[in-house]
Amino acid sequence: MSKLVKQTEDALHTLVVEALGKAIAAGELAAAAMASFVVVIPQDRANGDYSTNAAFVGAKVFRMAPVKIAQAIAKYIDLSDSYFSECTVAGAGFINFRLSDRYYADILLDVLSKGEAYGRSDYGKGKRVNVEFVSANPTGPMHMGNARGGALGDCLAAVLEMAGYTVEREFYINDAGNQIEKFGLSLDIRYQQLFKGEEAPELPEDSYHGADIIERAKEFAAEYGDKYLNVDETERRKALVDFALPKNIAAMQDNLLKYRITYDTWFHESELHKGAIREVIDLLTEKGMTYEKDGALWYKNKEVQTNKLLAEGKTPEQIEKLELKDDVLIRQNGNPTYFAADIAYHRNKLVTRGFDKAIDVWGADHHGHVARLKGALDAIGLDGNRLDVVLMQLVNLMKDGEPVRMSKRTGNAVTLVDLLDEVPIDAARFFFNLREPGSTIDFDLGLAVSQNAQNPVYYCQYANARICSVLKKLAADGVTPRDCTEQELELLREPEERELIRHLAALTDEIILAAKNYDPAKITRYAITLATLFHKFYNACKIGVDDEPLMQARLHLCLAVQSVMQNVLTAFKITVPESM
């Protein structure tokens, strides 16, 4: 909420406390310590703008019917010099309050005075947060899951920034380990096939079969010919990876930039292999959390998780059903696992670079990895709760009412580039944040390209364009917005005007809730509601009226809506056109 809203709520709480004190002093209520009560916004505005349960929580303390307590409180409520115009008792003891005209006027003045800063707060106290998202393997093009993760992660970072956190966006490049070995193998066989034809080995089933692998092999052959055909296999594969990997990484960077995503850090997994992985393994070993078996080094995940779950109140029977297992840290061949690298990576974030919080955006298929990674961080002396993971569900891509099939290995995958060639970037970024991360999204390609009110991003952009049109038309008639007095803004008394102003007042609180829940969808939904309420106001309340003070007040309301809509869409890197 805006500071003004918070101040108003705090002031109302104080007014109720003071009224209770006066009622006790007058002997109408017994002298007793009042239990804590709340001030809330009723679901039905017909019951007032605010309500308190003070009478109900006081029933036991004062040994009196809530309605009698409510009447005593209401009797001594002093609304003078407050933002409230009315106090009434309803039902069994509800105390309801109406906001004054001055409140709505001051909300508008607050919105317009803050401009681009409106909606922002210091909730996060400047704490340093690392938001890691997409982090696709650089072995091929990014797919639809990466497209959702990109929009989600970037907009989540924006929400956290607006809520007062210091945010750094990060991409983790998996340039080491099994996937790179598989990448080298796939490139190698495709390279050999260019020269050996049927005599070349076949590509294994679990290799990378995409057309991009063939393309990279052709590019390598165009530059080096058959130079590497007869050299040692290890040398050939290293040369192929060294050639292809930087090209793939550069392509990812270019594609993400097209998607309006820029990162503060591109972190290479290979950097961890220079000592950081060894350090965390030594730490775990020192703490008795590892053992050797079958030529590999294992982490006692089952022991760590069991102890943690027991401390949380789980029964041994419940834990047994989870079928917890230990994890390999160092394979038989001496190479560290992805899990070992992941522990080292998050230690780097939280210790080496000193972030207060690490937030990772992962696909839902990584659900089982969350608890074991948090447990491993606990095991090396860090607080696993300093890591939060946002699990993101799948995307169902729809076209003409039919699903567009996706296959990661066959080369028929729908890539990020495919998507951005098909739909506007504004739509992609907005649509992927229409639902909370844990919900599956049906991405409608037809809706995304449509230019009508059914398209939610178009609907929001049109609200801004409509305001620009109003201002342009009035300017042609010689009317321009001027400063309004508080008294002039108090003329905005129509239900549609009041509803719109209340929604403007809620922005800061919505941003804080979105930051708390790691859910940027709260802000896209806020924008849609803002557009809906504006269009409702526009249709119900004529702006170019003969009453000049009223016209100027309504122009101010339009400007406030425009400012807030621009703040929200711009934060999500969505364009705000002046005409449509």
N, C-alpha and C positions, 0 to 999 in steps of 0.2 A: 504494500500500500504506500501511497505517498506519505511523506512526513505529516502533512496536514491531516490525513485520515487517521494516522496513528495518534497524533495529538488529540484529535477529537474523541477517539475511543478512550484514551487515557483520562481525558477531562471528564467524560461521562462516568467512568468508574469512580473518579474522585467525588463527583456530584452525589452519587448514590451513597458513598461512604459518609459524606458530610450530612446528608439527609438522615441517615441512620443515627448518627451521633445526636442530631437535633431531636429526633423522635425519642431517643433514650433519655436525653436531658429533660424533655417535657413530660416524661413519665408514661408515654404512650407505648413504649417498648421496654422490656426488662433490661436492666444493665447486664450485659453479657458480651463475651467476645464473639464477633460475627465470623461465621465460616466463610471461606473464600467463595466468590461468585464470579460469573463471567458476563461480559457484554458481547452480544452477538448480533449479526444481521439476520432477521427472520427470513425464512424461505419465501413466505408470502408478504410482499411489501404492503399489502392492505393492512397488515398488523403493525405497521410502522417501519422506520428505517433502521432502528436499533431496538433491542429488547434485552432485559436482564432477568436472570433466574434468582436474584437476591432474596426474594420473598420465599421461595421454595426451600433454598438451602438454610434459611433462617428459621424455618418452622420448628425444628427440634430445639434450636438454641433459645428462641423466644417463647416456646410452648404456646403457639398461637397459629390460627389458620393462615395460610399464605396470603389469602385475599386481604385479611386484616393488616398484615404486615405491609403488603403492597400499598394499601391505602395510606398507611402511616408514612411510608417513604415518600410517596407522591405528594403528600401534603407539605412536606418540608423541602422538596426539590426546588432549588433556585436556578431557573434557566436564564436569568438575566446575564448578559455579557457572555453567552455561550453560543454554540452553533445549533442549538436546539430551540424549537418554537413551541413544542407541545409535549406533555407527559400524561399518559393515560393508563388506567388499570383495566385489564381485560381478563376474562375467563376466571380461572381459579386463583390467579395471582400474578399474571404476567404484567410487567411494567414496560410499556412501549413508548418510544420517543420518536418525534418527527424532526428532521433536519430543517433548518431555516433556509430562507432564500440566500442569505449571506454565505452559507456554507458552499452552495453550488457555484456562486460567483467566485469565491476564493479558490476553489478547485481549478476553475478555468484559468484564473490568473497564475496559479502555481504551474500549470501545464505550460502555458505560454512563456512564462518567465524563465523556466528551466530549459526549454527548447530541446536540443539534442541530448541533454543530460537527464531529461525526464524519464523516469522508470529505473534509472540506475540507483544503486544503494551501496552502502559499505558493509553489507551483511557478511561478506567473506573476509573482511578485515585484512585484505591484501595477501592472504595466504597463497603460497606458491603451489600451483596444481599443474601436473603433467597430464595432458589428455592424448593418449595414443590411439590412433584409429586408422583403419584400412589395413596397413601393414601387410599387403598382399605379397605372396611369394613372387620374386622377380623372374620367375621361370616362364611366365606367359602373361597374356593380357588380363586386365582386371575385369571381373564379372559383375553380375547384378548385385550380389551380396556386398561387394566392395562399393558399388554405387550407393546403396543404402547406408553402409557404414560411413562413407565419406560425408554425405549430407548430415547424418545423425551426429557424427563426431565433431564436425565443424560448427554446427549450430549449437551443440551442447557446450562447446568451448565459448561461443558467443554469449550464451545464457550465463555461464559462470563469470565471464568478464563483466557483464551488466550487473551481476549480483555482488561485485566487489572483490573477486578473486584475481590474482595475478596468474594468467594462464599461458602455458606453452604447448603448442601443438607439435606432435611428434609422429614420425613414420619409422617403424622398425623394419629394416631391410634384412630378410633372412638370406644372407649371402654365404652361409656355411652349413655344413651338415648333409643329411641324406638327400634333401631335395635338390641341392646343388650337384651332388653326385649323380642323381637321376637325370638332371638337366644336362650334364656333360655326356652321359651315356646316350640320351636321346639325340643330342646334336651330333655326336660321333656317328651313330648309325645312319642318320639322315645324310650326313656328309659322305660316308662311304657309299651309300646308295646312289649318289649323284654320279659316281665314277664306276662302280662295280656292277650296277644293275642287279640282276638276279643272283649274282654271286655274293652280294652284300648280305650281312646278317639281317634277320627280321627284328623289328622293334618289339621288345617285350610288352606284354599286355599292360603291366603296371607302369610303363613309361609315359612320357608326354607325347600325345598324338596330334596335337593341334597344328594347324597350318602355319602358325608363327614359328614353330621349330624348323619346318622345312625352309621357310623364308630366311631365317638366320643362317642356316647351313648353306644356302645358295649365296648369301652375301659374303660369307667366309670364303667359299670356293671362288667367288668372283675376285676376291682380293689376293688369295694365296694359291689358287689353283689346287693341284694335287700334291703340293709341297709336304703336307702333313699326312698323306695317305699311308705311307710306309714307316712312319716313325713310331716310337714306343706309344702304346695306348694311353698311358698316363700323361705323357707329354702332349699328345694330340687333344685329349679331352680338356686339359688345362688351357691350351691355346684357344679352343673353341669357347670355353666358359669365359676366359678373359676378354674375348672378342664380343661375345653376345650379351653378357651380363650388363656391362655399362650401357649398351644400347637399350636393353629392356628397362633399366632403371631410369634412363633419360626419357624414354617413352612414357613411363608412369608419371614422371614429374610433369611432363608436358600435358598429359591427359587430365591430371588432377588440377593443374593450373587453368585449363579450359573449364573445369568444373568449379572454378573460383576458390580452390583450396590451396593455400600456401602453408607450409610447415616452418616452424622455427628450427626444427632439428630433423635431420635424416640420420638415424642411428644405425650403424652397421653391426650386425651380429658378429661378424668376423673380429671386431675389436675386442669382444669378450674372450676370444680364444687366446689372447695375448697375456693372460694371467688372471682375469677376473673370475673365470669359471673355476680354475684351480683353487682360488681363494675361498669360494663358497663351499667347495667340496671339502677343503681342509677344515673349515669352520664346522661343518656338519659332522665330520669325523671326530674332531676334538670333543664335540658334545655327545658322542656315542650314538649318532643317528645314522651311521652307515655300517654295512657289512659286505663281505665278499661272498659271491656264490656263482658257480658255473663260469668262472673267469671274468665276471662282471662286478662292478661296484653298485650296491643297492642303497636306496634311502628308505628308512623305516616309516613310510607313510602310514601304514596300518596302525602302528603304535601311536604315532602323533595324533592321528584323527580319532582313534578310539579314546584316548585320554581327554581330548578336547570335547568330544561328544558326551562322555560320562560326566564331565564337569558342567555341561549344559543341561544335564538331567535326563539324557537318553538312557534307556535300559540296555544291558548287554544283548538282549534278544533283538531289540530294534537295530542296534549297530550291526549285529550279525547279518541281518537282511541286506545291508548295504554292500556286502561282499567287498570290503576294502582290501586293497592289494598294495604291496610295496612297489617302488618305482626304480628303474635302472637309471643311474647317473653316468656311469662309464661303461660302454659296451665292451664285449670281448675283444674287439679289434683296437681298443684303446681310445676310441672317439667318444666325446661327451654326447649325451642325448640332448634333444630339444629342451627337455625339462630342466636339465642342469643349466643350460644357457639362460633359460627363462628366470631361474632363481637369481643368477648373476646379474641379469639385465635389470630386474626390479630392485636389487640391492644397489646397483649403480644409480638408479633414479632417486631412491630414498636416502642413501648414505652419501655416495660420491658427489651427486649433484644437489642433494639436500632439499628435494621437494617435500612439502608437507603432506601431499596426497598424490597418489598415482591412480589415474582413472583409465581403464582399458575398455575399448569397445570391441567385443568379440561376437562371433556367430554363436547361436544357441547350441551348436554341436560341441562347443568347448565347455559346456556346463560342468562336466565332471572334473575339469582341470582347475576350477576356481578354488575349491576347498583345499586341495593338496598344495597349490601354490601358496595360499595364505598360511597354511600350516607350516610349510617350509620356511617362510619368512619369519614366523614365530620361532621356529627351531634354531635359526641363526641369530636370534636375539633382537629381531625387529618386530614391530607390531603389525601383524597381518592385516589388521583393520585399516591400515594406512593405504591399502590397495582396495579399490572398488572396481568391480567389473560390471559393465553394462552388457547384458546378453541380448542380442538382436535376433529376432526371428526372420524367417525366410521371406522372399519376395515372390509373389505369383504375378508374372507378367501376362497381361491380357490384351488381346487385340481382336476387334470385331466379335467380342463375346467369347472367344476361344483362347485357351492358354497358349502362350508361346513357349515351346519346350526348350529346356536348357540342358546341356550336357557338357561338363567341364573337360572331359578327356577326349571326346571325339572330334573336337574342333568346331562343333556346332553351338558352342556357348554364346549366349547373348552378352556381349562385352559392354563395358562402360562407354566406349567409343560408339558402339552401335546405338546405345540408348540416347546419347547426346546428339547423334545424327538424326534421331527420330523425333525427339521432343525438345522443347525449349529448356534451357538450363534452369530458368526460374521455376518451371513446373517440376522438374526433377528434384530440386532442392526442397521445394515446398511439399510435394507429394510424399516424399520419404519421411517427412516429419509430421504427417497428419495423424499418426497413431503412436502410442507409446512404444518404446523399443521392443517390449516383450510380446507385441501383437504382430501377427502375420499381416502383410500388406498385399492387397490386390492392386497392382499398378495398372491402371486403365490407360493404354496408349492413346485411344480415341479421345478420352476426356482431357488428357494432358495437353493436347494440341487444339482443343476447342476454344472458341472465343465467345463464351456466354457465361451466364450466372451460375451454371452448373459446375464450371471449373473454378475451384475455390481460390486459386492464386489470381486468376483473372478477375474474380469477384472483388478481391481485396484491392488489386491494382486499379480497378475501375472506380472504387470509392475515391481514391486520390485524384484520378483523372476528372471525375465529376466535380470535385471541389475546385480544381483548376479551371474547369469550364465555367462554373458559377462566378468565380473571381474575374475571369476574362470578360464575361458578358456584362457584369456590373461595371467593370472598368470602362467598357465601351459606352456605358450610360453616364459616365463621369463619377461613379461611386467607387471609392477605395476604402479599405479598412482603416479605421483610426483607433486610437486608444479609447477604451471604454472605462467608465467609472464602475466601482463596485455596485452602485445603485442601478446602473444600466444593465449590468450582467444579471442582476436579480430579477430582471423581466423574463428570464428563461424559466417559465413555470409549467410549460406543457409536459404531459407525461413522457412523451418521446424525447424531449430535451433533458429531462431529469434522468431518465434511464441511460441515456448516452453519456452524460456527465459522470454518473456513478461508475460506468464501465471505464471511463478514462481514469478515474481515481484508483481503480483496482490494479493498474499495470504493474507497479513496483512489487506488490504482493504476489502477483502471478509469476513474475520473473524469479522471485525468491523461492516460490514453491517448485518451479521448474528446475531450479538449481539444486534444491534439496533432493528432488526425486530423480534427477538426471533425465528429465523428460522435456525436450524442446517442443514436443507436440502441444504442450499447454500454451505455448506462445503462438503457434499457428492457429490454434482454436480461438485464442484471444483475438487475433487479427480478423478471423472470419466473423466472430460475434461483433467486433467493432464495425466492420463493413455492413453487417446486417442492420445494426442499430442506426448507423448513419443513413442508410437508404430508407429506413423506416421514418426517421426524422425528416429527411428530405421530402418524402411524399406527403407527410402530415403537416409540415410547418413551412409555409412560403417564406423564402429568405428576402426577396426584393419587395418588402412591404413599404407602405407610405410612412409608417411610424419609424422615423429614422433611428432613434435609440434602440428600438427592438431589432431593426435590420442589422445595425452594427453589432449588437449582442449575438445575433445568429451567425453573423460573419465570423465573430470571434470563436464561436463553437466549431464552425467549419475549420478554421485555422488550427484549433486544438486537435481535432480529429486528424487532420492532415499531418501535423507534427508527429503525433503518436504513431500513425500508420507508417510514416517514413522511418521513424526510429526502429520499429519492429522489423520491417522488411529489409531495411539497410543492414541491420545487425545480422540477418540471415543471408546477406549478400544476394538479395532479390531486388531487381530493378523496380523503380517507382516511376513509371511513365506519366507524363503530364497530359497526354491525350491517347485515346484508344479507339 
